[in-house]
Amino acid sequence: MTSRFFRTALLDPKPSRPLKRDIVELLKTRALIDPDQAAIAQRILHDMLRFDATLDFEQALEVLARIQLAWPQLGGEVVAEGAQ
């Protein structure tokens, strides 16, 4: 994955909402394939939540929770109930 492209699209103040949703879905799909891709997606989504995510907060948070459940060894700031 090219993290610069995804960060640029997700952090753009005037992006297309459907484009942002599609990118987050793509990040989720790729993140559930292997832990290396999950780590990249996790960093991108954390940046999105820190800098821009007012409208896309729930979608990004859901994907981060799914990554954490799929790859608990990655850790992260999202605490999923029952995951340890």
C-alpha positions as a Markdown table, in Angstrom:
| # | Residue | x | y | z |
|---|---|---|---|---|
| 1 | Met | 0.0 | 0.0 | 0.0 |
| 2 | Thr | 1.2 | 3.5 | -0.7 |
| 3 | Ser | 0.6 | 5.3 | 2.6 |
| 4 | Arg | 1.3 | 8.8 | 1.2 |
| 5 | Phe | -1.6 | 8.5 | -1.2 |
| 6 | Phe | -4.1 | 7.3 | 1.4 |
| 7 | Arg | -3.0 | 10.0 | 3.9 |
| 8 | Thr | -3.4 | 12.7 | 1.3 |
| 9 | Ala | -6.8 | 11.5 | 0.3 |
| 10 | Leu | -8.1 | 11.0 | 3.8 |
| 11 | Leu | -6.7 | 14.2 | 5.3 |
| 12 | Asp | -7.7 | 16.4 | 2.4 |
| 13 | Pro | -10.2 | 19.0 | 3.8 |
| 14 | Lys | -12.4 | 18.8 | 0.7 |
| 15 | Pro | -12.4 | 15.1 | -0.3 |
| 16 | Ser | -15.3 | 13.3 | -1.8 |
| 17 | Arg | -17.1 | 11.5 | 1.0 |
| 18 | Pro | -17.7 | 8.4 | -1.1 |
| 19 | Leu | -14.0 | 8.3 | -1.9 |
| 20 | Lys | -13.0 | 8.5 | 1.8 |
| 21 | Arg | -15.4 | 5.7 | 2.6 |
| 22 | Asp | -14.0 | 3.6 | -0.2 |
| 23 | Ile | -10.4 | 4.2 | 0.9 |
| 24 | Val | -11.2 | 3.2 | 4.5 |
| 25 | Glu | -12.9 | 0.0 | 3.2 |
| 26 | Leu | -9.9 | -0.8 | 1.1 |
| 27 | Leu | -7.6 | -0.2 | 4.1 |
| 28 | Lys | -9.8 | -2.6 | 6.1 |
| 29 | Thr | -9.7 | -5.3 | 3.4 |
| 30 | Arg | -5.9 | -5.1 | 3.0 |
| 31 | Ala | -5.4 | -4.9 | 6.8 |
| 32 | Leu | -7.2 | -8.2 | 7.4 |
| 33 | Ile | -4.8 | -10.0 | 4.9 |
| 34 | Asp | -1.7 | -9.8 | 7.0 |
| 35 | Pro | -0.2 | -8.0 | 10.0 |
| 36 | Asp | 2.3 | -5.9 | 7.9 |
| 37 | Gln | -0.5 | -4.3 | 5.9 |
| 38 | Ala | -2.6 | -4.0 | 9.1 |
| 39 | Ala | 0.2 | -2.0 | 10.8 |
| 40 | Ile | 0.3 | 0.4 | 7.8 |
| 41 | Ala | -3.5 | 0.8 | 7.8 |
| 42 | Gln | -3.5 | 1.3 | 11.6 |
| 43 | Arg | -1.0 | 4.2 | 11.3 |
| 44 | Ile | -3.0 | 5.8 | 8.5 |
| 45 | Leu | -6.3 | 5.5 | 10.3 |
| 46 | His | -4.8 | 6.8 | 13.6 |
| 47 | Asp | -3.6 | 9.9 | 11.7 |
| 48 | Met | -7.1 | 10.3 | 10.2 |
| 49 | Leu | -8.7 | 10.2 | 13.6 |
| 50 | Arg | -6.1 | 12.6 | 15.0 |
| 51 | Phe | -6.4 | 15.2 | 12.3 |
| 52 | Asp | -9.6 | 15.0 | 10.4 |
| 53 | Ala | -12.1 | 12.3 | 11.3 |
| 54 | Thr | -15.1 | 14.3 | 12.5 |
| 55 | Leu | -17.4 | 12.8 | 9.8 |
| 56 | Asp | -15.7 | 9.5 | 9.4 |
| 57 | Phe | -14.9 | 8.7 | 13.0 |
| 58 | Glu | -17.2 | 5.7 | 13.4 |
| 59 | Gln | -16.0 | 4.0 | 10.2 |
| 60 | Ala | -12.3 | 4.5 | 11.1 |
| 61 | Leu | -12.8 | 3.4 | 14.6 |
| 62 | Glu | -14.6 | 0.2 | 13.5 |
| 63 | Val | -11.7 | -0.6 | 11.1 |
| 64 | Leu | -9.1 | 0.0 | 13.9 |
| 65 | Ala | -11.1 | -2.3 | 16.2 |
| 66 | Arg | -11.2 | -5.0 | 13.5 |
| 67 | Ile | -7.5 | -4.7 | 12.9 |
| 68 | Gln | -6.8 | -5.1 | 16.6 |
| 69 | Leu | -9.1 | -8.1 | 16.9 |
| 70 | Ala | -7.4 | -9.7 | 13.9 |
| 71 | Trp | -3.9 | -8.9 | 14.9 |
| 72 | Pro | -3.7 | -8.3 | 18.7 |
| 73 | Gln | 0.1 | -8.4 | 18.6 |
| 74 | Leu | 0.1 | -5.0 | 16.8 |
| 75 | Gly | -1.4 | -3.4 | 19.9 |
| 76 | Gly | -2.9 | 0.0 | 19.4 |
| 77 | Glu | -4.9 | 2.7 | 21.0 |
| 78 | Val | -8.3 | 1.1 | 20.5 |
| 79 | Val | -9.3 | -1.1 | 23.4 |
| 80 | Ala | -11.7 | -3.8 | 22.2 |
| 81 | Glu | -13.8 | -5.3 | 25.0 |
| 82 | Gly | -12.6 | -8.9 | 25.6 |
| 83 | Ala | -9.4 | -8.5 | 23.7 |
| 84 | Gln | -6.1 | -8.9 | 25.6 |
